[in-house]
Amino acid sequence: MEKTSTQITITVYGAGYVGLVTAACFAKLNYQVLCIDVDEHKIAELNQGRVPIYEPGLTELLHEATAKQYLHFSTDVEAGAKFGFYQFIAVGTPPMPDGSADLQYVFNVAKAVAQYRNEACIIINKSTVPVGTVDKVKETIQANLSELGRQLEFAVVSNPEFLKEGSAIHDFMQPDRIVVGAEDEQVIDHMRQLYSPFIDQGFKFLSMDVRSAELTKYAANAMLATKISFMNEISQIAERLGADIELVKLGMSMDSRIGPHFINPGCGYGGSCFPKDIKALSSTARQLGYEPLVLAAVDKVNFAQKQLLFSKIAKYFSGKLSDKVIAVWGLAFKPNTNDIREAPSLVLIEALLAAGAKVQVYDPVAMQEAKQVLGLSSQLKFCSNAQSAIQNADGLAIVTEWSEFRSFAPEIIKQQLKHPVIFDGRNIFDSHLLEELDIKYFGIGRGERL
């Protein structure tokens, strides 16, 4: 397979989280990038310099790339198919009711390439997709080419993303590894050329068969989710034993086989990846006749953990919440993002509202997204800052570990709250300090339970 130009040209389908980061970072390398999305409003916003997601450094990177004419946005799918030798699929793969991934948007891209592309190309699955999707994309393209009476030289590869929301630019530009699943050596060489700026810096380029590459993404996310759920389960045991999970965590983290990463107890994980990918991998396993016991337990523990803060609050107030005002700090599922998909905050807020409580919420960047999901209610107040959220509240629940919450003076919290009690879903405060200030404190697995 030969390129018709020495200039690297890239089409990225999908102006969501993965698509925008991928497009911006490749444009940073002075590649010519065209980003396609069918959402006209989103593309109009991007063309006016407004970025629909919050990711540190992304807005600046996009503005730089568009100003230098390396990056363009469009809704013209035909133009996208004709533009890039490298055709990246970075569209959404939302979960179906049975937990399996909805691949309709992936296949829509495949059909567009078959219909409009005239020159050789490499189609690259960047979206998180079930094992076997590359084969299905090939079949879709070939079937559409046959139906249209057309011919096209093409290859389909797997190139999963390993981006952490909040540090995605760093993760792309300084990757732990670049995984490419392909069967043809010439295609792998083209992928090496694409990623040569990273390979030249010593970052690892790992080529393997397609299905192993597809599974690598799911396996990595499943392992991380498993570590989180495991620590959350241990935190429940610690709480009942009168142990402090933070000290247990410290002792565990010094074991080189375990390490310090992804062992922070909390009120459950959320986001667009872990919940969806655990369900999708479990669904794939069941379709193959294998019952994934560990994956099912990970999902079950996480579901239970998301109910924990409400349970603590309800027990503390003896189930009488109809006359209570609860402040909630943090709406995003993690710091440095405005992503509230599957966020534990939503579970807590909806439970508090259902119990008749009034809720005052604040998040540094995710307020608008929360308003769209939660709607407007006389019981729900969106506050302009952290201090206004706790004014005259009966208690404070911390759901997202934003740095501004960590640095907030406990003395001010005590002054503002009607009842000096904190339900800390991320263990960001020193429990001993709060006790000295006569603030009632309930963390996750801190040795004191209700």
N, C-alpha and C positions, 0 to 999 in steps of 0.2 A: 504494500500500500504506500503510495507516494503522495506527498503534499504538493499542491500546485504553487505554493509560495513559501519563501523562507520566513516570512513574518508569521508569528504565532497568533492565530485568531481563535477566539473562544466565544461560544454562545452559552449563556447560563439561563436555563428555564426555571423560573421561580424567583421572585423578589422577596422571599421570606428570610428567615434568619440565616439559614445555610447558604442560600443563593446570594444574598447581599454580601455576606462576608467573603464568599468565594470570589465573586465578581470584583469586589474592591481590592482584595489582596492580589489577585492576578494582574489587575490593572496597575497596582503599585510596582509590579515588575516590568512595566512598560509594554505589556501585552495589549492587543486590541480586544476589547470585551464588549459584547452586546448582551444586556440582561433583558429577558422577555418575561412578561407576566400578563395574564388576561384581565387582571384587575385594573381597569382604566383609572380609577381614582388613585390607587397606589402609585401607578406609573406617573400620573400627573404631579403628584406630590414629590416624587423623586426628581422629576425634571425641574421642579421649582426649588430643589435643594432641601426639601424636608424629608427626613428619614423616619419611617413608620415604627421602628423598633429602637430601644435603648440598648446600646452596647458601647462601652468605653472605647473611644478612638475611632468608631466606625463613621460617624458624621464627618469628621475631619478628613478621613481617608477617602470617602466618597466625593467630597467637595474637591479634593486635590486631583483625583482621577478624572472627574468630569471637566474640571478646568483645563487639564492638559489634553483633553480629547481622547483619552485612552478608554473611557467608559461611557456607554450610552444606554438609555433605557427606552423600551418600546413595547407596545402591545401587538406588534406585527409578527405573528408566528412564522409566516412565510419568510420574512426578512431574516428572522432568527435561524431558520433551517438553512438558508442559503449562506449565512455569514461565516460561522466558525467551523474550522476543521475539527476542533474539539467541541463536541456538543454535550454540555453538562446537564444532566437531569437533577434538579434540586427542588422538586415540587413536594408538596405535602403528601404524606401517606397516613391519613387519620385512621383511627381504629374503627372497625366495623362492630356491630353489636356482639358478635361472637369473639371479639378480641383480635381477629385477623386484620392485617393491614389492607386498607383500601388503595388499590393500585390504579384506579381509573385515570388519574392525572399523569402518572408515569406512561401509561399506554397512549394517552392523548399526544404526548410528545413524540413517542415512537411513530404514530400515524402521521404526524406533521412532517417528520424527517423523511418518511417514505414518500409522502406526497410532493414535497417541495425541494428536497435536496438533489442537486445534480452532480456534485463532485464527491470524491471519496471523503469519508469522515470517520471519526471515532466517537461513538455514543458512550458517555460515561455516567454510570449510575452513582450519583453522589447522595441521593436520598437514601434513608435507611429503609431497606426493602428485604422481604423474606428471601431465604435461600432458594435459588431457582428463578429469581426474577430476571436476571440477565438472559437466561434461556428464553423466557417468555417475551422479553423485549425483542430479541432476535426473531422469534417466530411471528410476532406482531408486524414487524417491519417487512419481513419476507412475504407474509400473507398479503399485506397492503400493496407491496410492489407488484406481486403477481396479479392482483385484482386490477391494478392500474395499468398493467402491461409495461411497467418500467423496470430498469435495471439500476443498481447502485452498489458500488463497492463500499462496504462498511464493516465495522467491528463494534462489538459491545463489550465494555469492560466494567468491572466493579472497582470503585475507588472511594470507599467509605470515609466519612468525615469523623473526626474525633475532637470536636470543638466543645469547649466548656463555656456556657453562657457566662458573661462577665469577664472572660479572658480569651475570647475567640480570636481576636486579631493576633495576639501572642501565640496562641496554639496553632494557627495557620502558618504564621511566618517562622515559627521555631518549633516544628512538629516533633513529637516523640518518635514518630515513624510515619512513613507514607506507604500505605498498603494498596497494591494494585493487583487485581485478579484478572488475568488474561491468559489465553492459550497460545497466542501467536507471538513469536519472538520479535517480529518486526513491529507489531503493535506495542509491545512492551518497550521497545526502543523509542517509539514516538512518545510514550508516557515518560520515559526517562528524560527526553529532550524537554518536555513540558516542565518537568520538575527539576531541571538541571541547576537552576539557581540555588535550590535547597541542597541537592546532592553535592554540589561544589563546596558548600559550607560544612559538609560532613554529616548532614541529617540522613537518617536511615531510609533507604528505599527498599521495600520488601515486596517482591513479586511472588505470586502463588497462583494456584488454580482459582477459578472464578468462585466456586461454591465455598471454598475455605475463606476467601476474602469477604464474602457476604456474611458468613457465620461469625467471622472475627468481630465485626461491629456489634452484633447482638450479644456475643459472649462477653465482650468487654463491658458493655453497659449492664449486663446481667450480673457480672462479678461485682461491679461498683454498688449496684443496688442491693446485692446480697450482703456486702460489708455493712452498709447502712442499717439494713433491717436486723442484722445480727447484733449490732451494737445497741439498737433500740430494744431488742429483746433482753439483752444483758442488763440494760438500764432498768427494765421492769423488775428483774430479779434483784438488782442492787437496791432498788427502792424498798423492796419488801424485806431485805436483809439488814437494812440500816447502813449500807455501804455507800460510798460516794463514787459514782460512775466516772467522774472526772479524774479521780486518782487511779481508778482501775484502768482507764484509757491511757493515762500516762505510763503506767507500768507495762501495759501491752505494747505501746508504740515503740518502746526501746528494744523490742525483739526485732531483729533485722528481717525475720521472715514475715512480719506483720506490717511494721512501719506505721507512720502517723497519719497517713492519708485515708480519707473516707471512713474514719472510725469515730466521728463526732455524733453523739446521741442527740436526738431532737424530736420534733413533733411531726416527723414524716417527710418523705421526699415528694417532689412534684415535678413540674416542668413538662416539656414536650417529648422527652426521650425515655426516661426510665419507666414511667408507668405504661406508656404505649409499647415499648420494646419488650418488657417482661410479658405482657399479654400476647403480643404477636409471636414471640418465641415459644410460649406455652401452647398457643394455638397450632403452630407448626408441628410441635412435638406430638400433640394429640392426633393431628391428622395422619401422622406416621405410626400411630398405634403405641406411642410411648407416653406414659403419664409423668410429667415433670414435677416431682414432689418438692424439690428445693425451690424451684421458681414459684410454685403455688404458695409455698410458705412465705417467701419473700413478699409477695403481693398481699397476702393475708395480714402479715405483721404490719406492713405499711398502712393498710386500711385502718387497722386498730389504733396505730400510733396517731393518726390524724384526728381521732376522737378524744385523745388524751387530755388536751388542754380544756376542752369543754367539760369533760368529766371532773377535772380538778376544780374548775370554777363552780360548777353546779353543787358539788359536795361542800365546798367551803361556805357557800351561801345557803346551805341546807335545801337546795332545790328551789329556793324562792328568788327567781330572777326577774320577775315582772316589774319590780320597782327599782331595778339596778341599772346602773350605767357602767359599761365595760369599755375601757380604752384598748384598742388593738394597734400595736406598733408593727408594721410590716405587712405588706400584701403580696409582693412578688414571692415566687417560690424560693428564691435565693437572692443574695445581694448583687448589685451591679447589673440588674436586668429589670425590665418592666414586664416580664413574662409572668402571668398569673395562671397559666394553664395547669390544672391539677394541683394548685397551690393549697397547702394546709390552711391558710388564712380563710379561704372560701368555706371550707368545712366548718371551721370555728364560728365564723360570722353567721352563717345560715342557721347553725344550731342555736346560737344566742338569740337571734331574731325570732326563731320558732318558739323559744322558751319565754318570749315576751320582754327580753332585755332591750335596752337601748345601747347602741354601739357607736363609739367615736373612733374613727380610723385615720391612720396616717401612714403614708409610704413616700419616700423621697422622689420616686419616679413612676410608680405604677397606679397612681390615683385615677387617671382617665380610663385605663383598661378596666379597673375595678368597677367604676361607675357603669361602664357598658355591660358588665356581667351581672352586678348586683342590683342595678337600677336605683331609682330614687324611692326613699321611704322616710316617713316621719320618725321611724325608729333608728335610722342610720344617718350619721353625720360624717361628712368628709371634711377633715380638718386641714388647715394650712401648714401646720408644723407639729412636731412631736409634743411640745408643751401644751398647745391648745387641745390636743387629743386627750390629755390626762386631766384637764381642768374639771373639777367637781365629779370625777369618775369614782366609782366604788372600788375599782381594781384595774390593774394593767396586765394585759397579756402580750407577750413578745413572741412574734412568729417568724420574723426575718431578722437575721443578725447584721443589719446595716451598721457601719462603723460609727455613725452619729448616735446610734442608740447605746453602743458600748461606752461612749465617752460622756453620756448624759449623767449629770450629777444626781446620785440617789437622794440627796437632801431635797432637791427640787421636786422629785417625784413624790416624796413624802408630803411636802407642803401642798401639792396640788390635789392629791387623792383624798377622798372622803374616808376611805378605809386604806391604810397603808399596806397593801398586799400586791405582790407581783407574781404572776404565773409565767415563768421564763421558759419558753419552748425551745430555746437554743443555748441555755446555760451561759449567757454572756456576762452575768453579774457574779461577783464574789458573795457567796451566801453568808459567810462569816461577817463581812462588812455590813451587809443589810441587817443582820441580826443585831449588831452593835447599834444600828440606827433605829432599832425597834420597828423594822419593816418586815412584815410576814412574807416569807419567800418560799415558793414552790417551783423547783426546777424539774429537770428530767433525770430521774435516777440519782438524786442527791441525798438519799438516805432518810428523807422525811416524806411521809405520804399522808393523804387525808383519809 
